[in-house]
Amino acid sequence: MARNVDPNLEAEIPGLLSEDGTWVSRRLFFDPELYEIEKERVFGRSWLMVGHESQIPNPGDFFLSFMGEQSVIVVRDNAGAVRVHLNTCPHRGMPVCREDRGNARTFFCVYHGWNFSRDGSLVGIPNQRASYPEDFDTSNLGLIAVPRIETYCGLIFANHDADAMSLEDYLGDMTWYLDTSLNRRAGGVEVVGVQKWRIGTNWKVPAENMIGDVAHAPATHSSVFQIAPGDPAAEQALKSVLEYGRNVALPNGHGGTFRVYPKDDVEGRLPGETALRDVPGVGEYLASIQAEAEERLGPVRKHLKIATCTTFPNLSLLGSNFTFRVAHPRGPMKTEVWSWVFVDCDAPSEVKDAMKKFFSLTFGPGGIFEQDDGENWEGVTYGASGVGASEHAFHYGAGLDAGPHPELPGTVSRVYSEHTQRGMYRRWHDLMLVP
C-alpha cells in the first residue's frame, strides 16, 4: 500500500529538478519528508544489490543485508536456491536473525519462539496445540519473501516490486561495462570480505561521485599526489585520465567513467593501478589473463578499463581497486557504506591478498583516498541544508555536448562532464513523480 503524501509536498516534487537536469534542489540531500517518500518510490521499486553468491556457497549459509533501511536475510536453501527474506517475524515483527553471517538450519524469533526454515516456511510454534486449532493453517505465516531475486556475474539483486522489469532489462548496457571487471575469466569472481562504515552524508552523494565525478580528483586528492611530487606514474595516470577518459550515461540512471586506451597500449589497459601491478606477482598475473579476457570481451572492451561506475540507485564499482560498494541509506543525512573486494576465483592466494591490502590502503574506511572523499561528502550534505543556502539549487551543467560514440554504448563525453549525474537524478526524479 502506497503511503499517503501531503498534497502540497507532492505538488513540489516536479520542481526539484530542472527539465534538463542541470539544476538540482538541495532538498534532495537533507529533506526528511522527501527521504521518507524515496524509501518507497526509489528503494521500493529499483533492483538493489544485496550481496554476492560467493558469500553463501553451501545450503544454510546466510548473511544479513539491507534493501534501503529494511534488513533482509540472504540465504541458500536446501535445494541450492538463493532466497531473500525480510528480517522480521510475521507474528510481531521481531528480527529473526541477529548474526551478520553464518550457517543456520532455521531462523528463530526470540520473542515468542516461532521458528522458520531456510526457505522461509514456518516450521514451529511453541505450544501450538494448546494455542491454536488442530487444523490451524500456517502456510501463510512464513517469513516475508522479497518477490524478485535475480543475479548477474554472482551479484545478487532483489526487488520489492513484483511487477518490475527484469534485471537484464534494468541493467541494459550496464552489463557491457560491468563485464570488463566481473567477467574477464570463465571462473568468475569471488569476494574476500566486506568492510562497513557510517558517514554523515546523504546516500546520493557517494553514488553520484562514483558515477563519473572525475573533476574532483585533482583538488580533493592533491595531498596524495604531493606525497611524491614529479612521480612519473602519478603524472602518467593523470595524463591517461584526461586523454583517454570518457564518461558514459546509460538508461535507468546508470553510468560511469572509463578509459579507452589505444589498441597498441598493452600496459595502460591492464586492470589495476600501477602501484598494485608493481606488487610482486600481481602484474604478472594480470598480464597472463589478458588473452582470456580479450577472447571473452571482444575487440572493443579489450582496450577499455573501468575507473568508477554506479548502477542506480546505490551500487558502485571501482575497477582499478577491485571493489564494489553499496551506499545504504540510514536517514536523510547518514549513509552506511558496505564495500567488498572482488578477485578472480582462480587467482593465486598472494594476488588476492595483495588486492585486499591495496583496497584497505586506498578506499577502505581509513584509505588515503576514502578519507578525502568522506570529508567532501559530509561537507556537501551539511552545506546543502544551511539556512538561506538550502533555497539555491546545485548546478550540474558540465558536459552538455555529450553524444553518441562509435564504439561505446550510451551517451558519451569527455571526463570533465556532469551528464552522468544528470542521468542519475532524472531517473530519481522519474521514480519520485509516480505515487
N, C-alpha and C positions, 0 to 999 in steps of 0.2 A: 504493500500500500504506500503510495507516494505521500510524503509529509506535506502538511499544509504550510504554504509560504505566504507571508504577508503580501497582499496585492501591491502595496506601494514598493516593496523590495523587488517583487517580480518585475514591476514596470521599470526598475532601474537597471536590470541586468543587460538589456540591449546596449545601453550607453557605456558599459565598462570597457569596450574595445571599439576603436575606430574601424570602419569598414575594411580598410586595407591592412589593419593590424599594426600600423606604425605608432599608435598611441594606446597605451595600456594603463588602466586605472590602478593607482597604488593600492586600492582596496583589495585587490586580488591577493595581496601579500600579508594582510593582517586582519581583515574584517571577519569577526566570529560568525556573523549571520551567513555570509557567503560560504564560509567554511562548512557550516552545517549542511548547506544545500549541495555543495560539491561532493560531500561524502556519499550522497545518494546518487547524484546525476553523473558524476565523473567516476568515482571508485565503484559505484554500484552497477555501471554499465560497460566498463572497459575490461579488457583482458589484462590481468595482473600477474606478474611473475612471482611465484611463492617459493621457489627453490629449484633444486637440480636433482635429477633422478639418481645420480651417484651418491646422494646423501642417504638413500634408502634402498640399498642393494638387495635386502632379504625380506621375506614376509615378516610382518610385525615391526620392521624398522619404521620409525616415525621421527618427525621433528615439528616443532611449533613454528608457525609463520604468521603473517598478517596480510589481510586484504583491507587496505586503508587502516582503520583502527580496530577492525574485527580480528580477534585471534582465531586461527584455524589450525587444525591438526592435519598434517600431510603424512599419510601412512600407506605402506604397501600391504594389501590384504593377502589372504591365504592363497588366492589364485594368481597373485603377482601383479594385480592391477593397482594403479595409483588412485588413492581416494583423498578427498579434501573435505573434512567435516568442520563445521563451526564448533569452536571450543566452548560450548555452552550446553548444559543439561536441559533437555526439553521439559523437565519437571519444574525446576525453579531457576534455571539459568546459570547455575554454578559452573565454573570451568571444570571440565572432567580430566584435564591434563595440565600438570604444572611443571613438568620437566621439559627442558629445551629440546632434548633428543633422547633416543634410546630404542629399546625393543620391548613391545608390550603384547601380551595375549589379549588383554581387554583394557578399557578405559573406565575408571571408577570415579563416581561422584561421591566426595567425602561428606556431603550434606545429608542425603537420605540413602546412600548406598546403592543407587542404580548403577548397573554395570552394562557396558556396551562392547560389542565385538569390534574387530578391526574394520569390518565393512560398515560399521555404524549401527547395526541392529541391537535392540535392547535384548539382553540375554539374562538379566536377573534383577528382581526387585525383592529386597528383604521382606519376609513375612507376607509374600504376595497372596497366599491362600487365605490369610486372616484379614487381609485388607481389601481384596478385590474379588469379584465373582469368579467362579471356576472357569467360565468361558471368556474371561476378560481378554480383549484383543490388544496385543502390544505391538502389532505390526506398524502402526503409525506413530510410535513413540521412540523411534531411534534417533540418533544424532542427526542434526540438520545437515544434509549434504549440499555442498555447492553444486549447482546443477550442471555446470560446464567445466570440464577439465580436458586440456589438450597439451601436447608437448611439442617442442621444436629443439632439435640438437641437444636433447636432455633437459632443457629448461622447461619447468612445469608452470603452466599458466592456468589460471582459474577465473571464472566469470560468474557473478551473481545473476546475470541476465540470461535466462534460459533461451530467449529468442535472439541472442546476439549473433552477429555474423560469425563464421568460422574463424579460428585463429589464423588459418592460412590467408583468408581474405583480409583480416585485420592487419596482419603484418605486411602483406603485399611484397613490394620490392625491398622492404627492410631485410628480408631473409637473404637477398642477394648480397647485401653488405655484411650481415652477421656471419655468413658462411666464411668470409675471409679470415675470421678468427676462430670460429667454433667448428668448422667443418673442413679443416685442412687435411685431416688424416682419417682413414677408414675407421679407426678405433674410437674416434670422438674424443671428448674432453671429460675430465672429472674435476670436482672441486676439492680443495685441500684446506677446508676450514672457512669459517666466517667470522669477521670482526664486526662489532656493533658499537655505535656511539651516538650520543644525542647532541644536538646543536640547536641554538636558538634562531631558527630560520624557518620560513615557510617552505614546504616541500617543492614548490615550483622553482625556487631559486637554484638549488643544485641541479635540477632536471634541465633547466634552460642553460646553465653553464656548460653542461656536458653535451648539449645538442649542437654546439658549434660556436661557443664564445671563445674564439682564438684571440681576439683583440685584448683580452685582459692579461695575457701571459707576460708580455714584456714589462708591464708595470707591476703587476701583482707578484710575479716570481723573480723580480730583478735581483733580490738578495741572493737567490740560488745561483744566478749567473755570475754574480760578483765574487762568489767564493773562489772561482778560478778564472779571473779576467783574461781574455785572449785565448781561452781554451778552444782549440780548433774544432773539437767535437761539438761544443755548445754553439759556436758560430755557424757550423755546418748545419746543425739542427734547425736554427732559426732561418737560415737561407732556404732550406728544403721546405719549411712550412710556407714561406712566402711564395716560393717559386712553384712548388708542386701541389700545395694545399688547395682543396676545393671543399666548399660547404654544400651539402645536399639536403633539400627539404622534400619530404615524401608525404603522400596522403595519410590521413588519420593522425596527424600530429607528430610523426616520426621524423628523425633527421640526424645529421652528424657531420663531422669534419674528417676528411680523408686526404691522403697524399697519393697522387697519381704520378708515380715515378716513370722516367723514360724507360723504354723497354730494355735498353742496354745497361741500366743502372742496377746491377745484380745486388750490390751491397746495400744500397739505400732501402730497397723494398723488403729486406729481411725483417721478420717480426721482431718486436722488442726494441727498446732504446739501446744506443751504442754502449752505454755503461753496463747494461745487463749482458749484452752479447760479448763483452770483453771478459766476463767471468769464465774461468777455465771450464771447458766442456760445453758451455751454453751456445756460444756462437757456432761451434762445430755441429752441434745437434740441429740447430735451426737451419743451417745451410744444408744439412744432409736430407731434410724432409722437403726441401723446396720442389724437387721433381714431382713427388707425390702430390703436393699441394697444387702445383700448376696443372697437373693432369686432372685433378678433381674440380678446380675452379675455372679453368679455361683461360684463353689468351688475354682477356682484359683484366680480370681480377688477379692474375699472377703478378701484375705490377702496381697493385692497389694495396694500401695499408690504412687500417683504421687508426685514427688518433683517439677521438671520443665520439660517442653517439648516444642518443636516447630513444628508446621505444616508449611511446606515450602510454601511460602518463609518467611513470617514475622509475623505469628500468634503464640504467645507463651502463655502457661498456667502455672501458679504456683499453684499447687494443694493444698498445705498446707496453702496458703494465700487466697484461694478462689478468684483468679483474673486471667483474661486473658487479653492480651495486643497485640497491633499491632505496629510494628516499621515502620511508614510511612516514605518513603524517601523524603527528602527535598533538595536534592543535593548530590553530591558525599561525602560530609563531614558534613552533617547535617541530623538529624532524628527527627521526631516528634512522641513521644510515646503517644499512647492512651491506657489507662488502665481502665478496667471495673471490678467492684466487682460483683461476682455472688453468689446468695444464693438460697436455696431451696424455691420454691414458697410458700410452706406450712409451712415454718419455722416461729416460733414466732417472733414478731417485735423486741424484745430485743436481740434475737440471730442475726438477720440481722444487727442491729445497732452495735453489738459487732464486727462482721466480718468486717464491713466498717471501724470502728475505728482501728482495728488491721492492716488492709491493709495500712491505712494512716501512721501508726507508722512505718511499716516495708518497704513496697515497693511503697508507694506514692511518689510524686516528692521530698518531704522532708523526706522520710523514712530513718531509720538508715542504712538499707542495700542498698537502692537505691542510696544514695549519694556515698557510696563506689564504687558501680558498675559504676555509671556515670563518676566518675573520671578516672577509668580504661578505659572505652570505648573511652573517648576523648583522653586519652594518647595513646591508640593503633592506633587510626586514624591518629593523627598527627605524631606519631612515624613512621608510615608506609611511610609517604610522604617526609621525610627528604632527602636532597641531599646526595648521597652516599648510605644511608640506603635503599632507595627505590628499589635498584637493587638486594637486597638479600631477597629471599623468606622466608616466615614463615614456620616453621616445625610443622607438625601435625602427629607425628609418634607414639604417645602413644596408647596402646591397639591393637597391631597388631594381638593378639591372639583371637580376638573376633570370636564368632561362634554361632551355634545353642544352644537353651536352651530347656529342656524337657517340660517346661510349658509356656514360653513366646514367642509370635510371634516376628519375626525379628532376627537380628544378635545381640548377647548379649555379654557383657563383664563386668568386674568389673568397679567401678565408675571412677577410675583414668584412663580414656581412652579418646581418641580423634576420635574414629571411627564414632561417630555420626556427628561430624563436617566434617569428610572426606566425609560422605554420602551427607551432605548438599551441599558441594562445588562441588562434582561430578555432582549433579543434576543441580546446577547453570551452570556448565561448559557445560553439555549436551545441555541445552537450548541456551546458547550463541553460540554454534557451528553451529546452524541451522539458516541461513539467513531468 
